[in-house]
Amino acid sequence: MWQLIRSFCRISTSIVNDILNQFHDSLLLTSTALTEDLFNATVQSMLHSLRQMASSSFIQSITAVQKITHVNQFISALSTNYIPITKEYGPAPGIFPVFNFSSIHVSTYIGIFENKYILKNSSRICSCKNNVSCPLPSGLYNYSGSNKLGTYDMNKIQPIATVPGLIVDCLPIQTTLSSTLECFYNRTCIDLLLSFYSTPDNISILDETLPSRFNSTTRIEHLINELLVEEIVNDLDYSKYYSHCNPAVCHYKHPSRFNWLPLITTILGLLGGITTILRIVTPYTVQLVLFMQRYCCSRQAHENTQQQNQTIRIRLIRLFRKVETKTIRLNFYTHYSHDRNRLNHGVLSTRLYIVLLLISVCVIVLFSDLSSQIVVERIPLPSIKQYEELYTQYSTDVTCPCTNISLPYGSLMTIQVRYHQICSSDFIQSSWYEVFPALTSLDLKIDFLLFASSYFQTLAIFCDFANITISGAIERFSTTNFVNAQLLSSELFLSTINSSLNTFIESARNEFHYKISLINASLHSNHYVSNMKTNAHLKLAVTKYLNGSYQLRIVGYDFYATDIDYDDCFCVHDATCSLTYEIVLEYSSVNIDWQLEGIRGGCTVMDSVLKSSLICWFKASCLSRLRILASRVGLSNMLPIKPLNKTMISRYRADSSVENILDEMMIEDWNFSYSFQEFYRQCKPSICSFTYEKGTNIIYVITVIISLIGGINVILRLTSPFITKIILKVIDILKHCKSPQIPTVRQENHGLNIIIRNLMARLKHKLIMLNIFDSESNNPRTAYRERMATKLYFLILPFFIYVITIGILYSNMTVDKSVLKPSEEEYNRLLTSHSKLLDCPCEKISIEYKYFVEISTRLHSVCSSDFVRKEWRDYLWFTRNAMIFHRLDIRVRGPAYFSFLSALCQISETTLRNAVDQFLHGTYISPRLLSQSNFEKQINHIVLQFQKVPGAKFAR
């Protein structure tokens, strides 16, 4: 018991350390920063989930070992489930040799009988062969075990003293799990227990004053379920979490009044263009209104005469001539001057202004019309119908960020499994198989009836083991997160889910096969002695020494099986032996008759079941034969049972071996229920944006013209007069050049100086007389004020331009630039120049490792050497009688040693291959693109952590 508790403590410590390492390497995935309470709850939930899964896996392993030991009828050295007896303590068949030791006769017969227990105040017999458990209260008894011959009637046996909390069962592991530590908190109980030992021991009791979440009467099984953990202290630092989360921006909503600032900014941006248009249009609009008013009044006063004297054609001609005259005389620069030259200059400047303005507008319109717009539209809180319509129309240009980027698979789907019908039949119920007799040493044959109870129990264990493994795998898969920052399309979601499910099924199958392989390797390599006596049996060995004394000892004897052609097969050497004809003992043989169709024999009960098929249980005739066989040995109380339904749809044939069915985990089919609608609901996109390219509309063109017309107007209004003057001057010069020249004599040395001086004088005069606010007033004071305002305008304008330029040059402005679909070279170039501020969100934040990681393994050289080959084991197994050698001799241990070494190599290779495959199908999660150095550092760390997992799992 205490050896088991010590092992449980050691394994639990290892598991807890693995849990903490796995927890430290886990990622906390959230799209937004968590509150402190939610952060604490999330972390505690993650840790609790890891503990539950590890504990479940540990309990599964313990349960599997316990059940496999039971159904294979392995004999405990403590004689708690089976008891070996000699001829002196029980009957013998009489065919074993008897040696004469001068005065006594000693038989080499060693019998094995199952232990039977009868509880106090009960007459029901509990058998360690047919019953999974026979718990009894522990006590101290004063009798010899040989006197009871394996039958313990608690109505007749009275204990000297009882030990509170301790339970005795068929196997030590059952005893340990069913017991409590109550006695070991009590000094009186410990002293009573120690008083029955010849050597006293000063041992300390357990301290009941220490704080504990368990009490003294808690069963050890419950302690194991909790991994013997009293407390895991969590040091959660929300400040560190927040600093690592490092939110770039926080958004919040609150009620507020109308904000005038955006409105004022927009109005000021369009004010220049609107003012310019209105200044041009308003006067003519007023004139048009006045003209229409005069026209209407004139029409009422002279209606009769106008109708008689004027036709429509004449009125249109007059209107056209009037418009023509107005257009020819249009002048934006001179309104009140009577200077003919000035008026003519103003008209020409106006025409130039209008032409340039029209050209500018045409250029703007043409540019706006030819350039297409990339429009980004957003739909807040879209329904699934809206999303599907958008995706149908815009396909990959639709992006919908998920509110919940990490969703447990369990919230997206349900997984159900339908097992082979044998797992839901009455064949694996204890009420069915407990009635079959047990094999004893008095039986000189092996048939199905003596094997039936263990056969059906093994089937029940296979079903239970498959169910436990699949349930655990489903639970782990359900807590695994499906990570996506963006809403997936229906097709992509379904393909991704199907890929994940295929990986899950393969992972569950690998885990199941790993456990079965490990159990088989342990059974075959350790050569346990079974009550079935299909691989070995016990015998009494007699050794005579030179001094004439004799030594008697019980030893295990390896026998072999033969088939009808008398080909031999030793189970101790070849675990794949088929038992079909007889088993050859040292001085006799045991006949084999499996009696029923589809039943086969192997070296262990488990091997026998795996080699057999279920075809008999589909046939009523076969069940009738079983009842006939049972009635021959006095079994008349068999329960009625129906055969399996052969019409039920199944992926297996009726004659398929149990091994083939077990390879598929006893599963008929998987039923997965998931939908895109549920994923959409869980993803809960807060907004959907979609981009598309479209031509400019009239509103956009008008807005652009209005926003630019102000600046264009100012430039053209200022430059048009000067351009007109330059053009007129050029024309005048050209005319002057074509007219007859009167030769004059000029001073060549002074002509250039005079020209420059005149130009400078004229430029100075122009600057002094410059008036951009000319109202054409004849008042000198008004003209003077307008010229002073012009000078002040040109003094202030450069100052403001200078201030704005300096402010822009020296201000710390963060310019947000985007590079669409950057290549790796572009990213590296940007990383070199903007390493600290570069941010490249990944379009796909979860990527399977198989796309960028390759892992190869190399086992120890012994796994590829000749020492693990069958030829080497055959060479060591050169004799059939290992009894002639000492049990430590390599010729005895060698074949088993190298057989187990070969099995370990094969299991290691399979475990590594499955672990690598599972890792490569895992997902690497990163919302941001990492630099190559950081990426390699992170991947190397992840791979290093992964390397520890298969080893830790295999070691446990």
Phi, psi and omega in degrees: 000311183287333173295320178294317179298320177299317178295319178298319179296316181296314181294319179298319178299317178297318180296316181297319177298319177296321178298314182295320177296317178295321179295319180294333180268359180282159179255139173261107187256118174216147179278339179227162178293137180272152171288165184297318180296316180292325177298312180298316181295321181294315181295316179298321179295318179298315181294319179297319179297317178297319179297317181297317181293319179294318179297317179299317179296320180295314180296322177300317180295316179297315180297319180297315179299316181297314184288321179295320177299320183292310187289333178276359176058042176289144186266126176280138179293346179273359179059035180271340178244325176224151181234125175276139181227154175261178183297329182294339183250359181191169183291154179228153181294338178095003182258000179272141183294146178244130181260138180268114177257056179061309184238347182230157175250128181240125178268144177276003183290132172235115180263156178232123180232146179287146174283142178232136183236139176237117181291157179295141182064029179214152176248001182284132180269130175252119184258135178287350177273310185271328180267137181295326184213142176227074185286138177224147175294139184281151177199178177249123188239150180247074175204162178268135181299332182290339180288338186265345179051038175084001178248120185240104180261108184289351174284339182252337183262124180249129180283149173290319179209153177253151178246105184297137176093340182268137180237137177257135181220184186294324182238149178304325181292325176291321177300315182295312184293328183277342185275169173239174179259022186302315183296330188274003168263355188244121181295321181298317180295319180295317180296321177297318180295318182289337182293343180270002176254145183289330181253116180290155180221129180272093184245143180274143177277167176288142185273109182283346181279344179292141179296135182207147175271359175248157174250176186291340181262011177288131179294146180297330177301320178291323176298319179294321178301328179265012179058027178059022183270124173281314185198140170247114184278122180257123176256088183268123181246102182293328180296319178293320177301316183294321181293325177284325176296316174048064182299132182284329182204150176240131178250142175210159180240141176208150179289138179208162177285174181296133181267116183281341187300311178300323180295315181296318179299317179294317180298316179296325180294327182261355186297319182300312181293317180297318180298316180300313181297317181293323179295328179280317189278323188303311181301318181288329176295317178297315179299321180295319179296315179296321179297316180295324178295314179296323181296319181293317179297315180297325181292324179287325183285325186237039186299317184290313183293323180294322181291330182277320191264340185240139173258170180296323181298318181294320181294321178294322179296317179295319179297318179298316180295325180292318178295322179297317180296317180297320181293318181295324183267006182301128185213113178271348189254327183232121183242327188242353182286146176255004178287119185297318179297318181295318178298316179297319178296320179295321179296315179297318178298321179296316179297317178299318179301313182295317180298312180295321179295317178295320177299316180298315180297318178298319178298316180297314180297315180297316179297316180295324182287322181284329181277134179266154180259135170269105186264131175247117179245148184233139177239111180286142178045060183288146172279165181295329178293318178297318180298315181297323177294318178296317182293323177297324185273321188243354173052240188287353180276002179264127176233132180227097179298135180282139172291320176251105184275344182237111184240126174298140179301330180297335178276349182257342187204166170237144182237125177233149184234137173250118182270168175304145186297342176299331183284347177243013183266173178282351182295335183255013177273142183298328180296338179274312190269349182287345183278346183285146183287161179262149176286134176236173181290348179280346181277125181258019176213163176238121177225180186292324183301319180287345184252350191298316183301312179292327179299308183289327176296323178295318175300319179297321179293318178301315179296315181294319180295318177297317181296317180295316180297314181294319179298318177296319179295319178295319179297317179294317179296323181294331179271351175288144186266137171266109190254125174203127178282332183245151174294128178274153174291163182301316181295316181291322178299313182295319179292322179294316179297316179298321177296317179296321180292321177298319177296319179298314180298317180295321179295316178297319179296317179297318179297318180296313180296324179299315182292317179297318180296319180294320178296315179298317180298320179293318181295313186285327186276331182271349175050056177294148176274128182246150176296339178291340178054040178264347180237334180196165174214166181266147176214161179266117181262135181246126180239127179257131180262168184295333181280004177092354179277160181239148175239130177252133178211150178268127182229161174271137184241127180271121176247181185227160179254148176235151175260188184293339177267007179064032170277132185269152175208121180265122178296329180292340181253325183228107184288351182266011181303143175253127181263104186237336189237295179203161175248129184263120176268189183292318183236007182202185177221157179243124180285149180242127176218104183280350165069325187242153180294135175088353181270130180232163181243148177222184186291334176230169176301319180297317177297320181297317180294319181296324180284338184279167174242174182257015188298328182297325187278359172268350188245128177294327180295323180290322177293324177296320178296321178299320179293322178296315179297321180293322181294332180292334179255016174088014178268097180250359184255025179292139181287147175293140183215143180266145176291163176295151184278108181285345179274350180291138180296130182213150177275353182249151172280160180296329182265014176294139179291153178298329179298318178295321179292320180292328177302331178263019177061030179063017187268134172275309179200159176260142176237112180251134178236112178208161183208152176293328180298320179291320176299318179297318180295320180287319178299318174054062180296130180279338182202147173238130178242144178219145182245144175206159182257130180217156177288160182286145176260172186296326180294318179297317180297314179299319180297318179296316180298315181297319182290335182259341188293331180298309180294320179297319180299315181298315182296314182290323179295328180278324188269335184301314178300319181293320178297320178298315179297319180297317180297315179297323180294317179297318179298318180297320180294318180296321177295319181295325180291327182279340180285156180300134182265133174268116182298133178229157179257120181244155175275109184298329185285335186249355183296316181294321179295322181294319180297315180297318181296318179295319179297317179296319180296318180292322178295319179297317180297320179297318180295320180294322184267003182300131183213101178272355178249029186299119177260002179063028177282148177272357180281121181299323181294321178296315178298322179296314180297323179294320177293321178294321177297323178296314179299316179298322179299314181284344173280319183285322183302311178297327180297312180295321177298319179296314181298315180296318180297313179298318180298319180291319182295322187257002178275146178274094181257133175262112182263121180271109180245145181236139175242113183283133177048057182291145174281171179297323178295318178297318180298316179296323178294317177294323180295325179293321185267338183223052188297323186278330186255358183285131180223117182235093178296140179279137175292325177238110187274346178238122184229135178293140183299333185297342182280343182217007179232135173237131182233128174237149182238155177220119181280168176304147185299337181295333182286349176243014182265177179288345185290342179255010180270153182296328181299323179291318179293324177295324180294318179292328182271070185264351180229148180273346185248092179283350182293340183282351180249158175293149185293345177268358181293140180299333179288343175265311184276334189306306182302318180293320181299309183286334175294316179292323178298318177297318179296319179296320178297316180295317180293321178298316180297316179294318180298315180295317180298317179291322180295318179296317180297319179293321179295315182294336176271357173285172185246136172266126187247124177204115180286343182235148177288130180264156172292162184299319181294315179293323179297312181295322179296316181292316180295319178299321178294317180296316179295322178297318177293322179297323182299335181280337188292307181300321180296316179295319179294317182292324181293328180282000000 
